[in-house]
Amino acid sequence: MTQTLTGRTVVVTGGFGFLGGALAAKLVKEGARVVLVDRSAVPAQALPDVALALGGVDLGSPESAGAAFSRIAGELGGIDALVNVAGGFVWETVEAGSIESWDRMYSMNLRTAVVASQAVLPHLLAKGAGRLVNVGALAASKAATGMGAYAASKAGVARLTEALAEELKDKGVTVNAVLPSIIDTPTNRADMPDADATRWVSAAALAAVIAFLLSDDASAVTGALIPVCGRV
Ligand SMILES: NC(=O)c1ccc[n+]([C@@H]2O[C@H](COP(=O)([O-])OP(=O)(O)OC[C@H]3O[C@@H](n4cnc5c(N)ncnc54)[C@H](OP(=O)(O)O)[C@@H]3O)[C@@H](O)[C@H]2O)c1
């Protein structure tokens, strides 16, 4: 099988989470040199065959992100692509919820994406080409009960994607987002034991769409917000 990302250095934020792990496995299979960045400590269990794994990096901090991306570019001779997977979720009604949840969702989902994008841009622009893929959420287009803070932060990720795609149109860097519905994760299965998990999108299927957006075949796609929903 032909590999589509041979030799490309791809940084995945939130790389020690569930989707981050599945994405790393897919990108390694496609020949990429994969770098995982996360605020959690590097997990004790074996990771896919990644080039570098950096734990303890808070992507809410421009200083911490800047240092991490400079180190990656220095050690691997540049950076070709960034996938912003880092994020989090809360279910909370507006009536019973706290304002801190809105701040926390903003920090985890939107601030991390903006900070990591700003940190990677000098490295992508230095190469004159690059790929940026954000993980948004389908829930951002219409928020259900309890989803206000999460959906608002992911709506921000959608607008970031559009604005940055326009900004970089003539600079060789594409910027797109995938919008998953419910990913089939152990956490979701535990939280929704009565749901039909076969209708959800698998992390492997989502990773395949992200890998396509990182590939040369997707060079004409920028500013796209792509629903990846399984059968939800
Ligand atoms: N699961 C779903 O059904 C679903 C649906 C739609 C969209 N998404 C999105 O898909 C992405 C991945 O989901 P997932 O289920 O794989 O989540 P996950 O397992 O919780 O992984 C997310 C990772 O991001 C890390 N992270 C959070 N804030 C960070 C920060 N400030 N700096 C560095 N790392 C940070 C988390 O660390 P901590 O563990 O320390 O927080 C975690 O390791 C998220 O953006 C999520 O919103 C998920």
The ligand as an SDF file (V2000), in Angstrom:
LIG
                    3D

 48 52  0  0  0  0  0  0  0  0999 V2000
  -15.1850   11.9370   22.4900 N   0  0  0  0  0  0  0  0  0  0  0  0
  -16.1400   12.4190   21.6940 C   0  0  0  0  0  0  0  0  0  0  0  0
  -17.2350   11.8550   21.5590 O   0  0  0  0  0  0  0  0  0  0  0  0
  -15.8950   13.6840   20.9210 C   0  0  0  0  0  0  0  0  0  0  0  0
  -16.8960   14.1780   20.0670 C   0  0  0  0  0  0  0  0  0  0  0  0
  -16.6480   15.3300   19.3390 C   0  0  0  0  0  0  0  0  0  0  0  0
  -15.4310   15.9730   19.4550 C   0  0  0  0  0  0  0  0  0  0  0  0
  -14.4820   15.4580   20.3000 N   0  0  0  0  0  0  0  0  0  0  0  0
  -13.2120   16.1490   20.4100 C   0  0  0  0  0  0  0  0  0  0  0  0
  -12.1800   15.2640   20.0210 O   0  0  0  0  0  0  0  0  0  0  0  0
  -10.9880   15.5820   20.7440 C   0  0  0  0  0  0  0  0  0  0  0  0
  -10.4050   14.3200   21.3990 C   0  0  0  0  0  0  0  0  0  0  0  0
  -11.3880   13.6950   22.1730 O   0  0  0  0  0  0  0  0  0  0  0  0
  -11.0010   12.4590   23.1120 P   0  0  0  0  0  0  0  0  0  0  0  0
  -12.2650   11.7840   23.4530 O   0  0  0  0  0  0  0  0  0  0  0  0
   -9.8740   11.7040   22.5150 O   0  0  0  0  0  0  0  0  0  0  0  0
  -10.4990   13.2570   24.4100 O   0  0  0  0  0  0  0  0  0  0  0  0
   -9.4070   12.8400   25.5220 P   0  0  0  0  0  0  0  0  0  0  0  0
   -9.1950   11.3600   25.5300 O   0  0  0  0  0  0  0  0  0  0  0  0
   -9.8390   13.5120   26.7890 O   0  0  0  0  0  0  0  0  0  0  0  0
   -8.0510   13.5260   24.9840 O   0  0  0  0  0  0  0  0  0  0  0  0
   -7.8590   14.9070   25.0110 C   0  0  0  0  0  0  0  0  0  0  0  0
   -6.4410   15.1630   25.4860 C   0  0  0  0  0  0  0  0  0  0  0  0
   -6.1830   16.5940   25.4190 O   0  0  0  0  0  0  0  0  0  0  0  0
   -5.4560   16.9380   26.5810 C   0  0  0  0  0  0  0  0  0  0  0  0
   -5.5450   18.3700   26.8930 N   0  0  0  0  0  0  0  0  0  0  0  0
   -6.6060   19.0570   27.3530 C   0  0  0  0  0  0  0  0  0  0  0  0
   -6.2820   20.3300   27.6110 N   0  0  0  0  0  0  0  0  0  0  0  0
   -4.9610   20.4660   27.3120 C   0  0  0  0  0  0  0  0  0  0  0  0
   -4.0260   21.5370   27.3950 C   0  0  0  0  0  0  0  0  0  0  0  0
   -4.3830   22.7440   27.8910 N   0  0  0  0  0  0  0  0  0  0  0  0
   -2.7580   21.3290   26.9910 N   0  0  0  0  0  0  0  0  0  0  0  0
   -2.3610   20.1090   26.5290 C   0  0  0  0  0  0  0  0  0  0  0  0
   -3.2040   19.0450   26.4440 N   0  0  0  0  0  0  0  0  0  0  0  0
   -4.4860   19.2150   26.8380 C   0  0  0  0  0  0  0  0  0  0  0  0
   -6.1170   16.1050   27.6540 C   0  0  0  0  0  0  0  0  0  0  0  0
   -5.3430   16.0920   28.8390 O   0  0  0  0  0  0  0  0  0  0  0  0
   -6.1500   15.8960   30.2590 P   0  0  0  0  0  0  0  0  0  0  0  0
   -6.5330   14.4420   30.2910 O   0  0  0  0  0  0  0  0  0  0  0  0
   -5.1170   16.2870   31.2630 O   0  0  0  0  0  0  0  0  0  0  0  0
   -7.3380   16.8070   30.2260 O   0  0  0  0  0  0  0  0  0  0  0  0
   -6.2080   14.7580   26.9570 C   0  0  0  0  0  0  0  0  0  0  0  0
   -5.0180   13.9970   27.0810 O   0  0  0  0  0  0  0  0  0  0  0  0
  -11.3450   16.6920   21.7320 C   0  0  0  0  0  0  0  0  0  0  0  0
  -11.0230   17.9570   21.1790 O   0  0  0  0  0  0  0  0  0  0  0  0
  -12.8480   16.5460   21.8400 C   0  0  0  0  0  0  0  0  0  0  0  0
  -13.5130   17.7390   22.2220 O   0  0  0  0  0  0  0  0  0  0  0  0
  -14.6860   14.3350   21.0320 C   0  0  0  0  0  0  0  0  0  0  0  0
  1  2  1  0
  2  3  2  0
  2  4  1  0
  4  5  1  0
  4 48  2  0
  5  6  2  0
  6  7  1  0
  7  8  2  0
  8  9  1  0
  8 48  1  0
  9 10  1  0
  9 46  1  0
 10 11  1  0
 11 12  1  0
 11 44  1  0
 12 13  1  0
 13 14  1  0
 14 15  2  0
 14 16  1  0
 14 17  1  0
 17 18  1  0
 18 19  2  0
 18 20  1  0
 18 21  1  0
 21 22  1  0
 22 23  1  0
 23 24  1  0
 23 42  1  0
 24 25  1  0
 25 26  1  0
 25 36  1  0
 26 27  1  0
 26 35  1  0
 27 28  2  0
 28 29  1  0
 29 30  1  0
 29 35  2  0
 30 31  1  0
 30 32  2  0
 32 33  1  0
 33 34  2  0
 34 35  1  0
 36 37  1  0
 36 42  1  0
 37 38  1  0
 38 39  2  0
 38 40  1  0
 38 41  1  0
 42 43  1  0
 44 45  1  0
 44 46  1  0
 46 47  1  0
M  CHG  2   8   1  16  -1
M  END
$$$$
